[in-house]
C-alpha cells in the first residue's frame, strides 16, 4: 500500500489551509501568475550556478519561438556537449521558461549536457496543434544549429514534465515519421497520454485532494484541445498506431498522481513495441513534484536520478 510522503502531505495541508483558489476557477492569465508565484515557495531558494544561460528567439512554423540555452557549470566555451531539448509542464496552459529554470539548470549540471528549454505556445489563446508545431520546430532547429550551439547532433534528447512530456514523445513520433534526425533519448516525467477520458483507477482514486484534481485536468484539457481531437495521437499518444522506432525512454510517475496509470500504460505500450523503457514510480509523490525541491526532499533525489539516467544515455 502506498504512503504519501510526509513532506508532500505537509505541502497539501498548507495549500488547503491557505484557501488559495484552484486553477480551474481562474482565467489562464490569472492561473499563470498564480503558478509562477507559487514556484517561489516550493522550489529551492537559490538557482544552481551554471556556466551559460542565454535567451534567444528562433524561427518557428508560425512565428518566432523563445528558447533558453543552458551550459553546465564547469564547461568551457569550446566544449561540444550532448543536449536535452526540454518542454515545461503546466497543463498546456501555464508554466514558462522561468518556472522551470531551476530544473533545467539542475539537469544540465547533473547530466553534464546543454539544455534548450522551449517556450511553446499555450491554450486557450493557441489551441492544439500550436504547441506541437512549436516543439517540433524547436527540436529541428537544435539539430540544424548543432554546430553553432556547440552540441553533438547525434546526442540530442527530448524531454519534459507533464504536458511537456506529452509534447516530447509526440515530437519524437513526428520526427520519426517525417524522416528527420531522431532524438537519442526521451526523458518523460509523468506524461498525460490519454486525454479522451479520466477513468483509470488512479484518476478515480485521486480525483480530489492531491493538487492535480479532476476539475483542474478538465480545465487544462478544455484550454488546450477541442473534444473532437481528444483521441488524436498528437494529443493522446497512447492511441498512436505505431510506437515502434521511438527513442529509448526513461518514464517517471508519481504514486499519488491521477496520471500515474496512463503513464505506466504508455511505458508498457512502448515496451511492447520494442522500445527500451526504464520505468520508475516514486510512490509517495504527487503530480508536479520534481519542481518542488524546496519543500520536498524526494524531488531533488528524483531529479538527480533522472539526470544520471540521461547522462548515461547521452554518452
N, C-alpha and C positions, 0 to 999 in steps of 0.2 A: 504494500500500500504506500502510495506517495505521501510525503510530508512536506508541506510548504516551508520553505526556508524562513527562519525567524526574521532575518533582515527584510525579506520580501514581504512577510506578514506585517512587519512594523511600517513599511512604506505604504502598504494598502490601508492600514489603520489611520495613518497620518492623512492620506488623501481623503478618506471617508470623513474624518473629523473636521477637515478644512471646509467641507461643504462647497468645494470648487465645482463649477458647472461641468457637466460631461461634454465632450467634444460635439456630440450629436445635437446638442441644444444651441450650438454657436454657428455663426457664419464661418465660411472657410477662412476668411481673413482673421477673424477673432480666434479661431482654433489654431491657426499658425502662430499667432502671437502668444497664446497660452502655452503651446507646446515649447516654443523657444524659451520662454521664461522658466518653464519647469526644468529645463536642462541645467540651469544654474544650481539647482538643489540636488539633483540626482547624479550628475557627472562629477568626476574628480575635480578638485578645486583648481588645479594648475594643469594646463595642457603640456604634454611631454615636449621637451626640446626636440627640434628636428633641423636638418641641415638647410632645407629649402622649402618654402611654401610660396607658390605663385598662382594667382588667379589670372585667367585669360578667357577670351571669347573665341570660340571655334565655330566653323561653319556647320550648319545642320540642314536637313532637307527643307525645313520650313522657317529658317532664320537662324540667328546665332544662338549658341548654347554656351553657358558659363560653366567652366570646369576649374578645379583646383588641383594643382600638381604638387605632390609631396616627394621629398627625397629624404631618406632616413638619416638620422643623426650619425655622424662619423663618416658619411660617404663623401667622396671627393668630387670636385666639379667634373672631372673627366671619366668618372666611373660609369660604365654601361650596365644597367641593372635590369633584372626582371621587373614586372609591373603587375599591378592589380587595377582594373577599371572598376570603380565602386559606385553603386547606386543606393542612395539613402532610403531608409524606410519612412513610413508615415501615412499609410493607407492611401497612397496616390493623391493625397490632399495636403498634408502638412510635412514639415521637415525641409532642410536645405543644406547647403554646404557647411554652415556654421553649427547646426545641431549635431552633425556627425564629424565635426573637425577632430575632436579628441580621439574618437575611434579610428579614424583614418591615420592620424599620427601614430597611434599605438600599433596598428597593423604594419605600417611602413617600417617602424623601428624594429619591431619584434620579428617580422618576416624578412627583414633586410631587402625590401623591394621599394620601388617607386609606387605611388598610388595616384591615380587620376580619378577624382571624385566628380560626379556629373550632376549638374543642377537641371534635371529634366523638367519639362512642363507638367503641371498637375491639374486635376479637376478641382472644382467644376468648370473653371474657365476653359480648360483644354481637356476635352474628353478623350478617351481611348479612340484611336491609337497614337495620340500625340506623344505620350511618354515612351512608348515602344520605338517610335521613329527617332526620338532624340537619343535614346540609349544605344540603338543600333548605329546611328550616325557617329556618336562619340566614340564608340568602340572601333569603328572603321577608321576614324581619324587617328586614334592612338596607333593602330597598326601602320597606317600610311606615314605617320610622322615619327616612327620609332627612332630613326637615326637622329633627327633633330632633338628629340626628347631624351636621347641617351638611354634608350630602352632596348632590350633584346627582343626582337619581334617574335621569336619562337618561344618566348617565355612570358606570355601575357595571359593573365587570368581575368575572369569576370566574377563579380560578387556583389552581395548586398544583403540587407536585413529587411525582413517582412516584405512590403511592396517592392523594395529594391531587389530582394532575392528572386521574386517572381520575374522581374524585368531582366535579371541576369540570365536566368535559364531560358527565357523566351528569346533573348538576344542570341544566345548560343544556338538555338534551333534555327533562327533566321539566317545566321551566318553559315551554318552547315548547309541549309537548303539552297542558299544563293551561291555556294561555292567560294565564299570568302575565306581568308585565313582563319583558322579555328583557334579559339582560346585554348590554352594549355589545361585549364582547370576551372571549376566552378566552386565558389565559396558561398554557401547558402545558409543564412540564418533564418530560421522559422518562416519559410515562404508560404503564402497563400497559394494554393494550387487548384482549388475548385471554388469558383465564385457562384456556381449555379445554385447551391443550397448549403445550409449550415446545419447538417443533420448527423454528422459523425458523433460518436459518444463524447468526444472532448468538447465539441460545440454545445451539446446538450448539458453536460455536467458543469461546464464552466461559462455558461451564458451570462452570468452576473457575478460581480464581486471580485474579479481578478484583473481589473484595469481595462482590458480589451473586451468589452461587453457586446452582446448581440446587437444592441442599438447602435453602438459605435461602428461595428462592422457594416451594418446595413447603411449607415450614413456614408462611410467611406466608399462603399460599392456604388451607391447612387451618384456620388460626386464623380466617380471615375468612368463608369460604363453604363450604357443603356441595357435594359433587360434582354433585348434581342441578341446581345453579344456575350452574355454570361458564359456560354459554352464554347465560345471561340477559343481555340487553343492558345492564342496570344494573350488571352485573359485568364484562362484556366488551363494551364499546361498539362494537367493530368489527362485531358481529352485529346492530346496530340496523337495523331495516327502512328507516328514513328518517334520513339525516343532513342533508338539505337544511333550510334555515331556521335552522341554528345560527349563533351569532355568529362573526364573523371570528376567526381564531386565529393565535397565534404558538406553534409547537411546536418545542421544542428536544430533541435527543437527544445521546447521547454515544457516541463511536466504539467504546469498549471496554465497552459496557453490553449485557448479554443482551437488554434491552428495545428496543434500537436499531431492529431491523427492524419490530417491531409498531408502534412509534411512527411510523416512516416510512410504513408501510402505512395507518395511520389518517389521517395528514396527506393522503395521496393519495386516500383514500376520501372525506374531506370535500371536497377539491377537486373530485372527480368529481361530487359532489352540488351543486356550485355555491357552496360556502363559500370565501370568500377566506382562504387559509392562507399564512403565511410559515413555511417550514420551515428549520431550521438544525441541522447536526450538528457538535458540537465533537469533531473526530476523535480527538484524543489523550486524551480524558477517560474517566472511569469513572462508573458509576452513583452518584448522590448528590453529585456534585462541587460543585454550586452552594453547598452549605453548608460547604465546606471551604476557604474563602478564607484561613484562617490558614496553610495549608501548600501550597496550590495557587493560584498567582497567576492562572491562567486562569479560576478560579472567579469572581474579582472582575470580570474582563472580561466574563464571561458574564452576571453579574447586571446590570452596567451596560448591556450590550447589550439585555437583556430589558426593563429599566426604560425605556430610551429608546423601544423599540417600544411599550410600554404607555402611556407618556406621550403619544406621538403619537396613539394610538388613542382616548384619553380626552379629547382636545381638543374 
